[in-house]
């Protein structure tokens, strides 16, 4: 299964993790998308955008109209969410103009703690 891991990790932590992986010769397991804060994650993927990602998981390339149908929303509203997800790199656009979430599943990993 092709799973994307989404997490909250500072740039410093991310670089330290990469350095440890290089030292030990262990490659990162699977694709990963990191946000600098839980707020950034929620701002980008929150609300109906996460529903869209879920609906597109494992679906292959689809048209914008098909994506809207899958989530039961207006095409114009989905258009805005799709373009936000394309801009941050979570969704891909194929050569024929379709949109794709190229993973079968998503694993979200972050910890909220007292400030």
ZANU-312097 format. One line per field, with one value per residue: residue number from 1; residue in one letter; x, y, z of N, C-alpha, C, CB in turn. Coordinates in nm, 3 decimals, always signed. Glycine has a CB too. Layout:
k c(NUM/...)
r c(A/...)
n_c1 c(X/...)
n_c2 c(Y/...)
n_c3 c(Z/...)
ca_c1 c(X/...)
ca_c2 c(Y/...)
ca_c3 c(Z/...)
c_c1 c(X/...)
c_c2 c(Y/...)
c_c3 c(Z/...)
cb_c1 c(X/...)
cb_c2 c(Y/...)
cb_c3 c(Z/...)
This chain:
k c(1/2/3/4/5/6/7/8/9/10/11/12/13/14/15/16/17/18/19/20/21/22/23/24/25/26/27/28/29/30/31/32/33/34/35/36/37/38/39/40/41/42/43/44/45/46/47/48/49/50/51/52/53/54/55/56/57/58/59/60/61/62/63/64/65/66/67/68/69/70/71/72/73/74/75/76/77/78/79/80/81/82/83/84/85/86/87/88/89/90/91/92/93/94/95/96/97/98/99/100/101/102/103/104/105/106/107/108/109/110/111/112/113/114/115)
r c(X/X/X/X/X/X/X/X/X/X/X/X/X/X/X/X/X/X/X/X/X/X/X/X/X/X/X/X/X/X/X/X/X/X/X/X/X/X/X/X/X/X/X/X/X/X/X/X/X/X/X/X/X/X/X/X/X/X/X/X/X/X/X/X/X/X/X/X/X/X/X/X/X/X/X/X/X/X/X/X/X/X/X/X/X/X/X/X/X/X/X/X/X/X/X/X/X/X/X/X/X/X/X/X/X/X/X/X/X/X/X/X/X/X/X)
n_c1 c(+0.084/+0.059/+0.132/+0.093/+0.258/+0.165/+0.287/+0.376/+0.648/+0.939/+1.168/+1.429/+1.411/+1.342/+1.569/+1.757/+1.658/+1.693/+1.971/+2.037/+1.930/+2.096/+2.342/+2.302/+2.239/+1.983/+1.702/+1.436/+1.112/+0.876/+0.671/+0.657/+0.502/+0.555/+0.447/+0.507/+0.376/+0.095/-0.115/-0.061/-0.093/-0.368/-0.479/-0.417/-0.508/-0.744/-1.100/-1.309/-1.119/-0.968/-1.159/-1.177/-0.921/-0.939/-1.145/-1.017/-0.810/-0.640/-0.792/-0.692/-0.623/-0.861/-1.130/-1.203/-1.475/-1.556/-1.424/-1.562/-1.815/-1.764/-1.730/-1.966/-2.010/-2.025/-1.887/-1.744/-1.668/-1.508/-1.311/-1.157/-1.047/-0.903/-0.710/-0.568/-0.459/-0.308/-0.122/+0.026/+0.139/+0.023/-0.168/-0.148/-0.123/-0.217/-0.080/-0.291/-0.461/-0.611/-0.674/-0.488/-0.442/-0.177/-0.164/-0.261/-0.347/-0.356/-0.158/-0.180/+0.021/+0.073/+0.140/-0.037/+0.023/+0.030/+0.091)
n_c2 c(-0.118/+0.217/+0.466/+0.792/+0.978/+1.228/+1.483/+1.686/+1.881/+2.055/+2.247/+2.218/+1.979/+1.807/+1.817/+1.712/+1.455/+1.358/+1.366/+1.174/+0.948/+0.928/+0.882/+0.632/+0.482/+0.418/+0.450/+0.689/+0.580/+0.538/+0.793/+1.135/+1.418/+1.716/+1.955/+2.273/+2.339/+2.246/+2.416/+2.511/+2.274/+2.222/+2.451/+2.416/+2.155/+2.124/+2.104/+2.070/+1.999/+1.782/+1.584/+1.576/+1.482/+1.229/+1.119/+1.107/+0.933/+0.660/+0.665/+0.732/+0.937/+1.199/+1.403/+1.746/+1.784/+1.521/+1.483/+1.667/+1.549/+1.313/+1.404/+1.527/+1.801/+2.143/+2.225/+2.465/+2.535/+2.316/+2.350/+2.569/+2.451/+2.238/+2.376/+2.502/+2.277/+2.176/+2.383/+2.362/+2.118/+1.875/+1.754/+1.631/+1.734/+1.591/+1.531/+1.548/+1.724/+1.632/+1.575/+1.437/+1.238/+1.079/+0.850/+0.562/+0.568/+0.765/+0.862/+1.035/+1.206/+1.358/+1.539/+1.695/+1.920/+2.078/+2.428)
n_c3 c(+0.000/-0.085/+0.114/+0.238/+0.478/+0.694/+0.889/+1.180/+1.203/+1.278/+1.074/+1.163/+1.313/+1.108/+0.940/+1.118/+1.149/+0.889/+0.873/+1.071/+0.949/+0.727/+0.851/+0.972/+0.758/+0.698/+0.509/+0.472/+0.554/+0.323/+0.154/+0.272/+0.417/+0.565/+0.808/+0.957/+1.188/+1.398/+1.352/+1.093/+0.951/+0.997/+0.883/+0.615/+0.547/+0.677/+0.755/+0.478/+0.295/+0.379/+0.357/+0.081/+0.011/+0.124/-0.032/-0.276/-0.238/-0.360/-0.589/-0.837/-1.133/-1.168/-1.295/-1.217/-1.183/-1.127/-0.885/-0.726/-0.734/-0.594/-0.332/-0.287/-0.330/-0.451/-0.767/-0.802/-0.540/-0.473/-0.661/-0.561/-0.328/-0.442/-0.592/-0.387/-0.261/-0.470/-0.496/-0.260/-0.295/-0.225/-0.385/-0.723/-1.068/-1.368/-1.701/-1.878/-1.752/-1.537/-1.184/-0.911/-0.625/-0.539/-0.373/-0.176/+0.081/+0.386/+0.656/+0.945/+1.168/+1.460/+1.762/+2.016/+2.273/+2.597/+2.601)
ca_c1 c(+0.000/+0.132/+0.076/+0.157/+0.257/+0.160/+0.322/+0.416/+0.790/+1.011/+1.275/+1.545/+1.387/+1.343/+1.708/+1.824/+1.610/+1.759/+2.112/+2.042/+1.904/+2.216/+2.447/+2.273/+2.215/+1.842/+1.624/+1.303/+1.012/+0.761/+0.661/+0.623/+0.473/+0.563/+0.405/+0.586/+0.295/-0.039/-0.200/-0.037/-0.156/-0.514/-0.513/-0.401/-0.583/-0.864/-1.233/-1.351/-1.003/-0.930/-1.260/-1.139/-0.806/-0.989/-1.222/-0.926/-0.711/-0.650/-0.887/-0.626/-0.655/-1.003/-1.159/-1.251/-1.618/-1.565/-1.383/-1.676/-1.922/-1.725/-1.747/-2.100/-1.999/-2.029/-1.762/-1.672/-1.608/-1.401/-1.206/-1.070/-0.973/-0.809/-0.598/-0.488/-0.385/-0.208/-0.019/+0.116/+0.203/-0.044/-0.229/-0.074/-0.203/-0.163/-0.057/-0.420/-0.538/-0.685/-0.608/-0.460/-0.374/-0.112/-0.145/-0.378/-0.388/-0.290/-0.135/-0.153/+0.094/+0.121/+0.110/-0.074/+0.052/+0.012/+0.190)
ca_c2 c(+0.000/+0.342/+0.552/+0.920/+1.018/+1.372/+1.508/+1.819/+1.868/+2.178/+2.228/+2.168/+1.838/+1.736/+1.804/+1.621/+1.321/+1.320/+1.340/+1.045/+0.843/+0.914/+0.821/+0.490/+0.415/+0.380/+0.546/+0.723/+0.481/+0.593/+0.937/+1.211/+1.560/+1.775/+2.092/+2.332/+2.348/+2.187/+2.519/+2.510/+2.152/+2.240/+2.558/+2.363/+2.031/+2.120/+2.116/+1.985/+1.958/+1.647/+1.498/+1.565/+1.391/+1.094/+1.073/+1.085/+0.829/+0.538/+0.679/+0.760/+1.070/+1.228/+1.541/+1.831/+1.754/+1.391/+1.505/+1.733/+1.450/+1.218/+1.463/+1.583/+1.947/+2.227/+2.225/+2.590/+2.527/+2.216/+2.411/+2.646/+2.358/+2.164/+2.463/+2.520/+2.152/+2.169/+2.483/+2.317/+1.994/+1.754/+1.693/+1.646/+1.753/+1.507/+1.598/+1.574/+1.819/+1.572/+1.587/+1.306/+1.217/+0.955/+0.756/+0.481/+0.594/+0.875/+0.845/+1.166/+1.183/+1.474/+1.539/+1.825/+1.924/+2.208/+2.527)
ca_c3 c(+0.000/-0.098/+0.217/+0.265/+0.618/+0.715/+1.028/+1.222/+1.232/+1.242/+0.975/+1.238/+1.342/+0.980/+0.897/+1.211/+1.114/+0.763/+0.905/+1.140/+0.849/+0.645/+0.935/+0.997/+0.631/+0.688/+0.431/+0.523/+0.514/+0.252/+0.130/+0.391/+0.398/+0.698/+0.833/+1.064/+1.310/+1.387/+1.293/+0.949/+0.900/+0.998/+0.787/+0.480/+0.524/+0.761/+0.698/+0.366/+0.215/+0.417/+0.294/-0.059/+0.006/+0.153/-0.148/-0.389/-0.203/-0.437/-0.701/-0.964/-1.186/-1.190/-1.332/-1.108/-1.169/-1.060/-0.746/-0.660/-0.719/-0.490/-0.199/-0.278/-0.316/-0.569/-0.842/-0.777/-0.406/-0.480/-0.741/-0.471/-0.243/-0.526/-0.626/-0.265/-0.240/-0.577/-0.466/-0.153/-0.337/-0.176/-0.504/-0.849/-1.189/-1.475/-1.829/-1.943/-1.674/-1.426/-1.055/-0.855/-0.498/-0.584/-0.262/-0.143/+0.218/+0.455/+0.799/+1.004/+1.291/+1.533/+1.905/+2.073/+2.415/+2.660/+2.557)
c_c1 c(+0.089/+0.069/+0.159/+0.146/+0.262/+0.190/+0.351/+0.560/+0.859/+1.119/+1.398/+1.530/+1.395/+1.486/+1.785/+1.785/+1.678/+1.906/+2.127/+2.022/+2.027/+2.328/+2.426/+2.250/+2.072/+1.766/+1.491/+1.203/+0.892/+0.762/+0.610/+0.600/+0.466/+0.515/+0.483/+0.509/+0.161/-0.135/-0.184/-0.102/-0.307/-0.558/-0.511/-0.495/-0.714/-0.993/-1.258/-1.235/-0.960/-1.031/-1.226/-1.021/-0.852/-1.063/-1.131/-0.822/-0.738/-0.739/-0.819/-0.666/-0.805/-1.018/-1.205/-1.398/-1.638/-1.525/-1.497/-1.790/-1.890/-1.744/-1.883/-2.101/-2.005/-1.891/-1.679/-1.602/-1.492/-1.283/-1.107/-0.986/-0.868/-0.688/-0.510/-0.403/-0.280/-0.091/+0.077/+0.178/+0.140/-0.112/-0.138/-0.172/-0.137/-0.148/-0.188/-0.514/-0.621/-0.606/-0.592/-0.397/-0.308/-0.081/-0.275/-0.433/-0.307/-0.277/-0.098/-0.094/+0.141/+0.070/+0.075/-0.046/+0.035/+0.125/+0.286)
c_c2 c(+0.124/+0.444/+0.678/+0.947/+1.170/+1.395/+1.654/+1.808/+1.997/+2.145/+2.170/+2.019/+1.754/+1.713/+1.708/+1.477/+1.270/+1.287/+1.205/+0.931/+0.821/+0.846/+0.671/+0.412/+0.368/+0.490/+0.573/+0.622/+0.553/+0.744/+1.010/+1.357/+1.621/+1.919/+2.144/+2.344/+2.280/+2.288/+2.524/+2.388/+2.171/+2.347/+2.504/+2.246/+2.023/+2.130/+2.019/+1.940/+1.816/+1.546/+1.474/+1.469/+1.248/+1.037/+1.040/+0.978/+0.702/+0.547/+0.695/+0.898/+1.085/+1.373/+1.617/+1.802/+1.621/+1.404/+1.569/+1.635/+1.353/+1.272/+1.531/+1.734/+2.013/+2.231/+2.350/+2.587/+2.428/+2.271/+2.488/+2.556/+2.281/+2.251/+2.493/+2.396/+2.129/+2.263/+2.435/+2.181/+1.866/+1.679/+1.718/+1.670/+1.672/+1.588/+1.631/+1.660/+1.762/+1.593/+1.449/+1.320/+1.081/+0.853/+0.681/+0.513/+0.711/+0.839/+0.982/+1.144/+1.315/+1.470/+1.680/+1.819/+2.065/+2.303/+2.566)
c_c3 c(+0.000/-0.003/+0.234/+0.415/+0.624/+0.862/+1.053/+1.269/+1.189/+1.140/+1.043/+1.267/+1.215/+0.931/+0.987/+1.181/+0.987/+0.788/+0.976/+1.042/+0.762/+0.723/+0.952/+0.869/+0.614/+0.614/+0.501/+0.471/+0.452/+0.236/+0.255/+0.353/+0.536/+0.700/+0.952/+1.195/+1.286/+1.323/+1.141/+0.884/+0.890/+0.897/+0.644/+0.451/+0.599/+0.683/+0.585/+0.278/+0.251/+0.362/+0.148/-0.076/+0.028/+0.031/-0.267/-0.362/-0.282/-0.560/-0.836/-1.013/-1.211/-1.234/-1.208/-1.079/-1.096/-0.913/-0.667/-0.637/-0.605/-0.348/-0.182/-0.259/-0.453/-0.635/-0.812/-0.641/-0.406/-0.559/-0.653/-0.383/-0.322/-0.558/-0.505/-0.240/-0.349/-0.545/-0.358/-0.185/-0.287/-0.291/-0.624/-0.962/-1.299/-1.604/-1.900/-1.859/-1.560/-1.297/-0.994/-0.717/-0.515/-0.474/-0.235/-0.005/+0.274/+0.602/+0.852/+1.142/+1.352/+1.675/+1.947/+2.222/+2.469/+2.619/+2.666)
cb_c1 c(-0.096/+0.131/+0.067/+0.092/+0.376/+0.019/+0.442/+0.322/+0.852/+1.073/+1.309/+1.562/+1.249/+1.263/+1.776/+1.789/+1.456/+1.746/+2.169/+1.934/+1.783/+2.263/+2.450/+2.151/+2.306/+1.780/+1.600/+1.262/+0.968/+0.638/+0.569/+0.734/+0.339/+0.704/+0.251/+0.634/+0.275/-0.091/-0.166/+0.114/-0.123/-0.562/-0.414/-0.259/-0.499/-0.858/-1.254/-1.452/-0.885/-0.921/-1.400/-1.104/-0.700/-1.082/-1.324/-0.857/-0.715/-0.698/-0.975/-0.660/-0.578/-1.086/-1.268/-1.231/-1.686/-1.476/-1.256/-1.725/-1.941/-1.581/-1.638/-2.175/-1.867/-2.076/-1.790/-1.768/-1.714/-1.453/-1.267/-1.153/-1.069/-0.877/-0.648/-0.578/-0.482/-0.271/-0.084/+0.041/+0.341/-0.147/-0.371/+0.013/-0.216/-0.253/+0.031/-0.488/-0.628/-0.710/-0.688/-0.368/-0.475/+0.014/-0.097/-0.342/-0.370/-0.368/-0.022/-0.283/+0.214/+0.078/+0.228/-0.225/+0.194/+0.006/+0.121)
cb_c2 c(+0.000/+0.393/+0.478/+1.036/+0.955/+1.433/+1.424/+1.877/+1.744/+2.245/+2.362/+2.247/+1.819/+1.814/+1.942/+1.657/+1.322/+1.434/+1.452/+1.038/+0.881/+1.052/+0.887/+0.478/+0.299/+0.356/+0.494/+0.868/+0.394/+0.553/+0.965/+1.199/+1.584/+1.766/+2.101/+2.468/+2.496/+2.144/+2.656/+2.513/+2.031/+2.278/+2.676/+2.320/+1.914/+2.229/+2.255/+2.059/+2.055/+1.635/+1.561/+1.703/+1.431/+1.096/+1.178/+1.214/+0.799/+0.431/+0.798/+0.653/+1.095/+1.201/+1.547/+1.980/+1.749/+1.288/+1.594/+1.853/+1.372/+1.178/+1.563/+1.519/+1.984/+2.369/+2.215/+2.709/+2.485/+2.085/+2.505/+2.738/+2.261/+2.117/+2.593/+2.548/+2.034/+2.207/+2.614/+2.309/+1.996/+1.789/+1.751/+1.521/+1.905/+1.384/+1.511/+1.443/+1.891/+1.421/+1.680/+1.225/+1.223/+0.990/+0.829/+0.334/+0.468/+1.010/+0.738/+1.254/+1.090/+1.605/+1.484/+1.860/+1.873/+2.195/+2.651)
cb_c3 c(+0.122/-0.245/+0.350/+0.182/+0.696/+0.673/+1.068/+1.334/+1.159/+1.368/+0.904/+1.369/+1.408/+0.875/+0.897/+1.358/+1.095/+0.659/+0.993/+1.250/+0.761/+0.594/+1.073/+1.086/+0.618/+0.829/+0.288/+0.482/+0.636/+0.322/+0.010/+0.498/+0.316/+0.752/+0.858/+1.021/+1.353/+1.527/+1.354/+0.918/+0.990/+1.139/+0.801/+0.457/+0.561/+0.862/+0.649/+0.282/+0.235/+0.570/+0.306/-0.116/+0.111/+0.276/-0.188/-0.425/-0.051/-0.351/-0.677/-1.069/-1.316/-1.061/-1.444/-1.142/-1.307/-1.130/-0.740/-0.744/-0.851/-0.509/-0.173/-0.165/-0.246/-0.533/-0.993/-0.785/-0.301/-0.544/-0.847/-0.384/-0.175/-0.657/-0.687/-0.143/-0.235/-0.714/-0.423/-0.020/-0.296/-0.067/-0.531/-0.878/-1.228/-1.500/-1.919/-1.976/-1.764/-1.451/-0.961/-0.948/-0.370/-0.653/-0.134/-0.152/+0.306/+0.437/+0.830/+1.012/+1.266/+1.464/+1.988/+2.046/+2.442/+2.813/+2.505)
